[in-house]
Amino acid sequence: MTARRFAERAIADGLVLAAILGWWLLSRRLPDFLMPSPWRVATTLASLFLTPALLADTAASAARVIISVSLATVLGAGLAIIPYRWPVTDGIVRDRITPFLNSFPSVGWAILAMIWFGTSDAAVVFVEVAILTPFCLINILEGLKELDHELIEMGASFTRHRKRSFLKIVVPLLLPYVMSALRIAYGIAWKIALVAELFGVSSGLGYLMLKAEIVSDAASVYATCFAIVLLFLAGEKLVLDPLSRLVAYK
Amino acid sequence: MPSANSLAATEPRAANAAWTQRRRSRLAANLFTLAFLAAWWGYSLTVPPFVLPGPAPVAARLYQFFTTYNLWKQAVASLEHILAGMAISLVVGSALALAAHYAPVLRLAVHGRLSPFLNSFSGIGWTLLAIVWFGIDEFTVVFAISVVLTPFAIINMREGLETLDRELLEMAASFTRNRWREFVKVVVPSLAPFVFATLRISFGVSWKVALAAELFGGRTGLGYLFNLAQQNFDIRLILVVIAIIIAFVYATDRFLFAPLQARFARPDASAGP
């Protein structure tokens, strides 16, 4: 068993090494604007986190992602609760708002935001929230549908206080769904952060990337892509994983 | 609806209440749509038309869209990009998932390295890299769509392979020693619901990726129209393209994928990303 595990590891890491090696060999034959060497991309990547001016862009993107994910989760939860509280609105949320937001193209939001709000931080956050909200909404709607009704009835038999039973029973039961909504939103947020920043603003990783693309600075384009992968993985390992463990133990 | 009928026979009042409830809910939804259009119209009167044109000019432009050949051509081009991307990603993703399933030694390489990497790489990143590599071209667009969709295919097909019915496989093994035959007759049919789930998810995602890819790296397609409209400040065209996409994606999901998937129904097959 351990021998097989070892072989699995060797192949997986060997593949990564082979990919980097292949990239390096290619970069020696191709010009820099097409395929920069891994080493140059690595130094550019490091400068995104170390050079103060570039770190400001990285931090701006990260701040926008964090704000948008939180807003989208709150907004999605709010929209999902409405039909739970007032069943008449079920058709509005489920058959109108959800499909509308869900099939709205993300580039469409980006262009409209640029026309409506000009180039500002708020425009970028608006675009990200607009794209993320349906994912949160769908997840929490699903959670509300799966709620254990017997548990809620039991709660009702213990107290007539609706708010109390909502806080003590519905909210804890819903937490795993909110958590997975947060996780999905976070995963998408980093990918679409670039789209949102390509149009609106003059800071952030998306802006850096577009600027690099225009002057054919391929090393920076590569580095921004990898920076996003790193930031995404870091946030998931350092924030989301501990948070979902916390929710699961409750 | 036989179940609704039997319910009505046993509990007429409850069924009636549920029916009234559903009708009310639908009425509320339609009123909401009207209110939305009215609010749009009202607001469009207060702002200049290059910020937000009203529903009537947009509808007129939509009519113009449907009667102009060139615009149809762009819509068809987008559809072609998407179908090509979906097909490629399904084949590549399934091949990778199958490889990891039948050669477990590759499992970590596929599910632990490749899939998370692809999954956390931004679609716009792929598009800009593809422009650097291949130039502004149809191939760039199809490449970007395929790479973005591949992890969805890997994850879904893995799910499918892991829930294969062991007893069914044992039974198949007792009938034939021919592994290929077993694969085609037993494994492939049990994977069908997961293929559908993959296609359904891919379709929803691919429209968004396709537009972004065509906007930056294409010379054809609805995303390219976006690019032109943005340069000419033709916000009516932007709204028309958005409306067409919403209508098309919603209609396809509702009238094509939902009934098809209900037929292949397996409750856990719709597990999305």
HADDOCK unambig.tbl for C-alpha pairs under 7 A between the chains (distance, minus, plus):
assign (segid A and resid 4 and name CA) (segid B and resid 105 and name CA) 6.90 0.50 0.50
assign (segid A and resid 7 and name CA) (segid B and resid 105 and name CA) 6.50 0.50 0.50
assign (segid A and resid 8 and name CA) (segid B and resid 105 and name CA) 4.63 0.50 0.50
assign (segid A and resid 8 and name CA) (segid B and resid 106 and name CA) 6.08 0.50 0.50
assign (segid A and resid 8 and name CA) (segid B and resid 107 and name CA) 6.94 0.50 0.50
assign (segid A and resid 8 and name CA) (segid B and resid 108 and name CA) 6.02 0.50 0.50
assign (segid A and resid 9 and name CA) (segid B and resid 108 and name CA) 6.69 0.50 0.50
assign (segid A and resid 11 and name CA) (segid B and resid 106 and name CA) 6.79 0.50 0.50
assign (segid A and resid 11 and name CA) (segid B and resid 109 and name CA) 6.51 0.50 0.50
assign (segid A and resid 12 and name CA) (segid B and resid 108 and name CA) 5.74 0.50 0.50
assign (segid A and resid 12 and name CA) (segid B and resid 109 and name CA) 3.87 0.50 0.50
assign (segid A and resid 12 and name CA) (segid B and resid 113 and name CA) 6.79 0.50 0.50
assign (segid A and resid 34 and name CA) (segid B and resid 132 and name CA) 6.08 0.50 0.50
assign (segid A and resid 34 and name CA) (segid B and resid 133 and name CA) 6.21 0.50 0.50
assign (segid A and resid 88 and name CA) (segid B and resid 21 and name CA) 6.88 0.50 0.50
assign (segid A and resid 88 and name CA) (segid B and resid 24 and name CA) 6.25 0.50 0.50
assign (segid A and resid 88 and name CA) (segid B and resid 25 and name CA) 4.61 0.50 0.50
assign (segid A and resid 88 and name CA) (segid B and resid 28 and name CA) 6.84 0.50 0.50
assign (segid A and resid 89 and name CA) (segid B and resid 25 and name CA) 5.90 0.50 0.50
assign (segid A and resid 89 and name CA) (segid B and resid 28 and name CA) 6.47 0.50 0.50
assign (segid A and resid 90 and name CA) (segid B and resid 25 and name CA) 6.00 0.50 0.50
assign (segid A and resid 91 and name CA) (segid B and resid 25 and name CA) 5.08 0.50 0.50
assign (segid A and resid 91 and name CA) (segid B and resid 26 and name CA) 5.46 0.50 0.50
assign (segid A and resid 91 and name CA) (segid B and resid 28 and name CA) 6.88 0.50 0.50
assign (segid A and resid 91 and name CA) (segid B and resid 29 and name CA) 5.02 0.50 0.50
assign (segid A and resid 92 and name CA) (segid B and resid 28 and name CA) 6.54 0.50 0.50
assign (segid A and resid 92 and name CA) (segid B and resid 29 and name CA) 4.22 0.50 0.50
assign (segid A and resid 92 and name CA) (segid B and resid 32 and name CA) 6.55 0.50 0.50
assign (segid A and resid 96 and name CA) (segid B and resid 29 and name CA) 6.73 0.50 0.50
assign (segid A and resid 99 and name CA) (segid B and resid 250 and name CA) 6.57 0.50 0.50
assign (segid A and resid 100 and name CA) (segid B and resid 246 and name CA) 6.64 0.50 0.50
assign (segid A and resid 103 and name CA) (segid B and resid 246 and name CA) 5.04 0.50 0.50
assign (segid A and resid 103 and name CA) (segid B and resid 249 and name CA) 6.17 0.50 0.50
assign (segid A and resid 103 and name CA) (segid B and resid 250 and name CA) 6.72 0.50 0.50
assign (segid A and resid 104 and name CA) (segid B and resid 242 and name CA) 6.66 0.50 0.50
assign (segid A and resid 104 and name CA) (segid B and resid 246 and name CA) 5.69 0.50 0.50
assign (segid A and resid 105 and name CA) (segid B and resid 208 and name CA) 5.13 0.50 0.50
assign (segid A and resid 105 and name CA) (segid B and resid 242 and name CA) 6.67 0.50 0.50
assign (segid A and resid 106 and name CA) (segid B and resid 208 and name CA) 6.05 0.50 0.50
assign (segid A and resid 107 and name CA) (segid B and resid 211 and name CA) 6.83 0.50 0.50
assign (segid A and resid 107 and name CA) (segid B and resid 212 and name CA) 5.99 0.50 0.50
assign (segid A and resid 108 and name CA) (segid B and resid 242 and name CA) 6.46 0.50 0.50
assign (segid A and resid 115 and name CA) (segid B and resid 51 and name CA) 6.47 0.50 0.50
assign (segid A and resid 116 and name CA) (segid B and resid 51 and name CA) 6.29 0.50 0.50
assign (segid A and resid 191 and name CA) (segid B and resid 121 and name CA) 6.88 0.50 0.50
assign (segid A and resid 191 and name CA) (segid B and resid 122 and name CA) 4.34 0.50 0.50
assign (segid A and resid 191 and name CA) (segid B and resid 123 and name CA) 6.61 0.50 0.50
assign (segid A and resid 194 and name CA) (segid B and resid 124 and name CA) 6.76 0.50 0.50
assign (segid A and resid 195 and name CA) (segid B and resid 124 and name CA) 6.59 0.50 0.50
assign (segid A and resid 225 and name CA) (segid B and resid 121 and name CA) 6.68 0.50 0.50
assign (segid A and resid 225 and name CA) (segid B and resid 122 and name CA) 6.88 0.50 0.50
assign (segid A and resid 225 and name CA) (segid B and resid 125 and name CA) 5.67 0.50 0.50
assign (segid A and resid 229 and name CA) (segid B and resid 120 and name CA) 5.36 0.50 0.50
assign (segid A and resid 229 and name CA) (segid B and resid 121 and name CA) 5.81 0.50 0.50
assign (segid A and resid 232 and name CA) (segid B and resid 120 and name CA) 6.81 0.50 0.50
